[in-house]
Amino acid sequence: MKRRVVITGMGAVSPNGVGNAAFSEAILKGKSGIRRITRFDPSDIQVQIAGEVVGFDELAWVDKRERKHVSRVLPLALAAATEALSTAGIDTASLPLEKKRRFGVILGSGGGSQEFTEEQYRLFFHQQYKQMSLFCVPTGVMGTLSSELSVRFGLRGPSHVCDDRLHLLDRRLRIFSQTNTGWEARHGVERRGGRSHLAGYCERLHPDEDSH
């Protein structure tokens, strides 16, 4: 007999609304989250708009001393996951160990930590070595994100990051059909707001005639 899958909770941290209520209201009103980039000066890039999450307090989710060692996607993911678990009525701290072992974290992201890696390269090439993070390598690896969520919520089930949505769907189906996983915290998280990332896309979309 095939196992059925249901969605029991949802959390949203998006450019057009932080939290389910704000996100839903924006969708119903047709409110866009696209605006001029504010997290860096985009004046030398052809495309100067993006979907930035604004009005979000990162320090409500990570300690100030910890913030320099993690990408912005971590507090974004923590906020969304916390709301999803809350609306699902799940208190992970009260779950017995056996249920925590059946609770997986599957996350979809194509390059969520790139802005963090970009900053580490900037510090390196400016020889500001003492300002670089000790966690420049693990934080830049996408697989760290799902592990971070597992640790924060004390979950012991499968932990995985997929780089696209179809892969994510396939991975979820395989985990549910081939393991005894009973619950899953599924997330999609991106922070593709780095200068290099955006400039690269712009070059692909608007190549100069001399570009190859």
LUMTOR-519252 format. One record per residue: x, y, z of N, C-alpha, C in turn; residue in one letter. Coordinates in pm, whole numbers, padded with zeros to 5 digits, always signed. Example, Ala and Ser with C-alpha at 12.3 -4.5 7.8 and 13.67 -1.06 7.14 Angstrom:
BEGIN
+01319-00569+00780+01230-00450+00780+01320-00330+00780A;+01285-00225+00708+01367-00106+00714+01290+00003+00787S;
***
This chain:
BEGIN
+00085-00120+00000+00000+00000+00000+00088+00125+00000M;+00058+00216-00091+00135+00338-00100+00108+00430+00020K;+00213+00494+00067+00199+00586+00179+00152+00721+00128R;+00057+00780+00196+00003+00910+00158+00085+01021+00224R;+00095+01133+00154+00170+01248+00205+00077+01368+00213V;+00076+01436+00326-00007+01555+00343+00079+01671+00393V;+00039+01792+00358+00106+01912+00407+00032+01959+00532I;+00103+01965+00643+00038+01999+00769+00071+02140+00819T;+00176+02202+00763+00212+02337+00808+00292+02408+00702G;+00293+02541+00708+00367+02619+00609+00425+02743+00674M;+00544+02783+00629+00606+02907+00675+00656+02983+00555G;+00646+03115+00558+00687+03195+00443+00772+03315+00486A;+00888+03327+00424+00972+03445+00438+01010+03483+00296V;+00943+03580+00241+00956+03611+00099+00966+03761+00074S;+01004+03800-00049+01015+03942-00081+00884+04018-00069P;+00771+03951-00085+00644+04021-00072+00567+03983+00054N;+00640+03945+00158+00575+03920+00285+00653+03827+00376G;+00672+03869+00500+00738+03784+00600+00630+03727+00690V;+00614+03596+00687+00508+03531+00762+00392+03495+00670G;+00319+03390+00706+00209+03343+00622+00103+03449+00597N;+00068+03524+00701-00038+03624+00689+00000+03733+00589A;+00121+03789+00604+00166+03896+00515+00184+03845+00373A;+00237+03724+00361+00259+03665+00228+00126+03642+00156F;+00028+03585+00228-00103+03558+00168-00173+03687+00127S;-00164+03788+00213-00227+03916+00183-00167+03979+00057E;-00034+03970+00045+00032+04026-00072-00009+03952-00199A;-00021+03821-00192-00061+03742-00307-00203+03778-00350I;-00293+03788-00254-00432+03819-00286-00448+03960-00344L;-00360+04052-00302-00367+04189-00353-00281+04210-00477K;-00213+04105-00521-00127+04118-00639-00006+04207-00614G;+00043+04206-00491+00157+04290-00453+00289+04222-00489K;+00371+04290-00565+00501+04234-00605+00607+04264-00500S;+00705+04172-00491+00817+04194-00400+00942+04240-00473G;+00930+04268-00601+01044+04312-00681+01064+04462-00663I;+01186+04500-00631+01219+04641-00609+01367+04662-00639R;+01410+04789-00636+01551+04818-00662+01637+04756-00551R;+01749+04701-00589+01840+04637-00495+01892+04737-00393I;+01891+04696-00267+01938+04784-00160+02055+04727-00081T;+02082+04598-00096+02185+04535-00013+02326+04562-00064R;+02337+04614-00187+02464+04662-00239+02432+04760-00351F;+02530+04836-00394+02510+04933-00500+02510+04863-00635D;+02396+04858-00704+02387+04786-00831+02405+04875-00954P;+02453+04996-00934+02455+05093-01044+02540+05050-01163S;+02639+04961-01141+02724+04918-01252+02678+04787-01315D;+02559+04740-01277+02503+04617-01331+02380+04653-01414I;+02360+04586-01526+02251+04621-01616+02114+04605-01550Q;+02093+04497-01476+01967+04476-01406+01984+04519-01261V;+01901+04611-01216+01918+04669-01082+01798+04642-00991Q;+01716+04545-01027+01602+04508-00944+01613+04362-00905I;+01551+04326-00795+01551+04188-00748+01443+04172-00641A;+01419+04049-00604+01325+04022-00496+01400+04005-00365G;+01415+04114-00289+01484+04111-00160+01384+04097-00045E;+01421+04022+00055+01340+04012+00176+01374+04132+00264V;+01277+04218+00287+01298+04338+00368+01216+04329+00496V;+01254+04409+00595+01182+04408+00722+01199+04280+00800G;+01311+04213+00779+01336+04085+00847+01451+04102+00945F;+01428+04064+01070+01528+04078+01176+01610+03949+01186D;+01727+03950+01125+01813+03831+01126+01857+03792+01267E;+01881+03894+01351+01933+03869+01486+01828+03811+01580L;+01705+03803+01532+01602+03735+01611+01617+03583+01600A;+01700+03540+01504+01714+03397+01477+01856+03345+01495W;+01954+03431+01484+02093+03391+01510+02159+03495+01598V;+02251+03451+01681+02324+03540+01770+02412+03635+01689D;+02430+03755+01740+02509+03856+01670+02650+03808+01641K;+02712+03737+01735+02847+03686+01714+02849+03574+01610R;+02739+03503+01599+02730+03391+01505+02702+03440+01363E;+02640+03558+01351+02594+03604+01220+02705+03613+01116R;+02825+03654+01154+02935+03668+01058+02983+03534+01004K;+02943+03426+01070+02988+03293+01029+02883+03216+00948H;+02767+03276+00924+02663+03205+00850+02608+03294+00739V;+02551+03231+00640+02486+03305+00532+02350+03355+00578S;+02298+03454+00509+02165+03507+00544+02057+03401+00524R;+02082+03301+00442+01979+03200+00421+01947+03122+00548V;+02041+03115+00643+02014+03039+00765+01904+03103+00848L;+01913+03231+00887+01801+03290+00961+01671+03289+00880P;+01679+03305+00748+01558+03299+00665+01493+03161+00677L;+01576+03057+00666+01525+02920+00674+01472+02888+00813A;+01542+02935+00916+01498+02911+01054+01361+02972+01079L;+01342+03094+01031+01214+03163+01051+01101+03089+00981A;+01124+03050+00855+01021+02980+00779+00990+02843+00840A;+01095+02771+00881+01077+02638+00940+01003+02645+01073A;+01037+02746+01153+00970+02763+01283+00821+02787+01264T;+00787+02873+01167+00645+02900+01141+00575+02777+01087E;+00642+02701+01000+00582+02581+00944+00553+02478+01054A;+00649+02458+01143+00629+02363+01252+00519+02410+01346L;+00514+02542+01370+00412+02597+01459+00272+02578+01402S;+00254+02609+01273+00122+02592+01212+00083+02446+01200T;+00183+02358+01200+00155+02214+01197+00125+02160+01337A;+00148+02243+01439+00124+02200+01575+00227+02102+01626G;+00350+02115+01577+00457+02022+01616+00559+02091+01705I;+00582+02036+01821+00687+02085+01911+00798+01981+01909D;+00902+02009+01832+01007+01909+01814+01080+01877+01944T;+01086+01974+02036+01156+01950+02163+01087+01843+02247A;+00956+01828+02230+00882+01731+02311+00871+01594+02245S;+00923+01580+02123+00914+01451+02055+01008+01350+02118L;+00967+01226+02133+01059+01122+02182+01167+01095+02078P;+01276+01037+02121+01390+01013+02033+01352+00931+01911L;+01267+00830+01928+01229+00746+01816+01160+00826+01706E;+01076+00922+01745+01007+01005+01644+01103+01106+01581K;+01199+01154+01659+01298+01246+01602+01381+01176+01496K;+01404+01048+01513+01480+00970+01415+01400+00948+01287R;+01271+00971+01290+01186+00955+01172+01147+01090+01112R;+01210+01195+01160+01178+01331+01116+01293+01385+01031F;+01270+01395+00900+01376+01439+00809+01366+01585+00773G;+01476+01637+00718+01482+01775+00669+01531+01771+00524V;+01447+01813+00432+01483+01816+00290+01472+01961+00244I;+01577+02011+00186+01582+02153+00150+01623+02171+00004L;+01554+02260-00065+01587+02287-00203+01652+02424-00217G;+01770+02428-00276+01839+02556-00295+01944+02540-00405S;+01946+02637-00496+02042+02631-00605+02174+02700-00576G;+02174+02792-00484+02297+02865-00453+02275+02964-00341G;+02205+02921-00239+02161+03012-00134+02270+03082-00055G;+02387+03022-00043+02493+03081+00040+02597+03158-00041S;+02569+03186-00167+02672+03243-00251+02718+03381-00204Q;+02626+03458-00150+02666+03593-00106+02768+03585+00008E;+02758+03480+00091+02854+03460+00200+02992+03424+00142F;+02993+03332+00046+03118+03291-00017+03182+03410-00089T;+03101+03490-00154+03151+03607-00225+03221+03703-00129E;+03163+03722-00011+03223+03811+00088+03356+03755+00139E;+03364+03623+00155+03488+03563+00201+03599+03581+00097Q;+03566+03568-00030+03664+03593-00136+03708+03739-00137Y;+03613+03829-00114+03647+03972-00112+03749+04001-00001R;+03724+03945+00116+03816+03964+00228+03952+03903+00197L;+03952+03786+00134+04077+03718+00102+04161+03800+00005F;+04099+03844-00103+04175+03916-00206+04216+04056-00161F;+04154+04106-00055+04198+04233+00002+04291+04210+00122H;+04331+04083+00138+04425+04043+00243+04374+04080+00383Q;+04243+04073+00401+04182+04097+00532+04153+03962+00598Q;+04258+03885+00614+04245+03747+00657+04181+03733+00796Y;+04213+03824+00885+04161+03814+01022+04010+03837+01028K;+03955+03897+00926+03811+03923+00923+03733+03809+00859Q;+03806+03714+00801+03739+03601+00738+03682+03506+00843M;+03575+03437+00806+03512+03344+00898+03587+03211+00901S;+03594+03152+01020+03655+03019+01034+03571+02913+00963L;+03444+02948+00938+03352+02852+00877+03325+02885+00731F;+03423+02947+00664+03402+02989+00525+03373+02871+00433C;+03433+02755+00462+03408+02638+00376+03275+02570+00408V;+03250+02527+00533+03123+02457+00560+03000+02543+00537P;+03007+02673+00567+02891+02759+00546+02861+02774+00398T;+02966+02773+00314+02946+02787+00171+02895+02662+00104G;+02897+02549+00174+02847+02422+00119+02698+02412+00147V;+02619+02390+00041+02474+02392+00057+02422+02286+00154M;+02490+02172+00161+02443+02066+00250+02442+02104+00396G;+02518+02206+00431+02523+02251+00570+02389+02306+00616T;+02311+02363+00524+02184+02426+00562+02085+02328+00624L;+02065+02215+00559+01971+02117+00614+02023+02061+00746S;+02155+02045+00757+02214+01997+00882+02192+02098+00995S;+02206+02227+00961+02181+02332+01060+02038+02324+01115E;+01942+02305+01025+01803+02296+01069+01781+02172+01155L;+01841+02061+01114+01827+01938+01193+01880+01958+01334S;+01996+02022+01344+02057+02046+01476+01973+02142+01558V;+01927+02251+01497+01849+02352+01570+01721+02294+01629R;+01658+02203+01554+01531+02148+01600+01546+02009+01661F;+01670+01961+01672+01695+01833+01736+01642+01714+01660G;+01640+01724+01527+01586+01615+01444+01697+01519+01403L;+01664+01391+01393+01765+01288+01367+01741+01210+01238R;+01642+01249+01158+01612+01176+01035+01699+01218+00919G;+01667+01174+00798+01746+01209+00679+01758+01360+00663P;+01875+01405+00621+01900+01547+00599+01965+01563+00462S;+01904+01645+00377+01952+01652+00239+01918+01785+00176H;+02006+01832+00086+01980+01953+00008+01983+01917-00139V;+01881+01960-00213+01872+01938-00357+01890+02071-00429C;+01946+02066-00549+01974+02191-00619+01865+02234-00715D;+01756+02157-00725+01643+02203-00806+01517+02136-00754D;+01400+02189-00795+01273+02145-00737+01233+02004-00781R;+01262+01965-00906+01227+01830-00950+01311+01728-00875L;+01440+01758-00857+01527+01670-00779+01475+01659-00637H;+01429+01772-00583+01376+01774-00446+01254+01683-00435L;+01163+01692-00531+01043+01608-00528+01080+01461-00537L;+01172+01427-00626+01215+01288-00642+01280+01237-00514D;+01362+01320-00452+01431+01280-00330+01331+01255-00218R;+01230+01339-00208+01128+01322-00104+01053+01191-00122R;+01015+01161-00247+00942+01037-00274+01027+00915-00240L;+01155+00920-00273+01243+00808-00243+01259+00788-00093R;+01274+00898-00020+01292+00887+00125+01168+00827+00191I;+01051+00874+00150+00929+00823+00211+00901+00677+00173F;+00939+00638+00051+00909+00502+00007+01013+00401+00052S;+01136+00446+00076+01244+00351+00104+01294+00356+00248Q;+01244+00448+00329+01285+00455+00469+01162+00459+00557T;+01184+00463+00687+01071+00470+00779+01043+00614+00822N;+01088+00710+00741+01063+00850+00773+00913+00877+00777T;+00867+00937+00885+00724+00965+00900+00689+01111+00886G;+00787+01199+00913+00762+01342+00904+00879+01406+00830W;+00850+01521+00772+00955+01587+00697+00935+01737+00703E;+01046+01809+00730+01044+01954+00720+01105+01987+00585A;+01021+02030+00493+01066+02056+00356+01075+02206+00336R;+01187+02254+00282+01207+02397+00265+01266+02427+00127H;+01237+02547+00080+01304+02601-00036+01365+02733+00007G;+01493+02751-00013+01557+02874+00035+01660+02922-00067V;+01657+03051-00093+01754+03111-00184+01796+03247-00131E;+01920+03281-00160+01970+03415-00131+02066+03449-00244R;+02012+03458-00365+02096+03482-00483+02115+03632-00504R;+02143+03703-00399+02155+03847-00410+02297+03896-00418G;+02394+03806-00433+02533+03848-00442+02560+03919-00573G;+02657+04011-00570+02690+04088-00690+02734+03996-00805R;+02822+03899-00775+02873+03812-00881+02762+03728-00943S;+02673+03681-00860+02563+03598-00907+02473+03677-01001H;+02434+03796-00957+02346+03879-01038+02415+03925-01166L;+02541+03964-01155+02615+04009-01273+02629+03897-01376A;+02648+03775-01327+02659+03661-01417+02531+03638-01495G;+02417+03647-01426+02289+03631-01494+02267+03742-01595Y;+02303+03863-01558+02285+03977-01649+02367+03958-01775C;+02488+03903-01760+02574+03882-01876+02513+03778-01969E;+02448+03677-01911+02384+03574-01993+02261+03629-02063R;+02188+03718-01995+02065+03772-02052+02090+03887-02148L;+02195+03967-02120+02225+04084-02201+02372+04084-02241H;+02417+03989-02320+02558+03981-02356+02599+04096-02449P;+02719+04146-02427+02774+04244-02519+02805+04175-02651D;+02812+04250-02758+02838+04189-02888+02976+04126-02897E;+03068+04168-02807+03203+04113-02808+03217+03994-02713D;+03109+03963-02639+03115+03853-02541+03106+03718-02613S;+03168+03617-02550+03165+03483-02608+03117+03385-02502H;
***
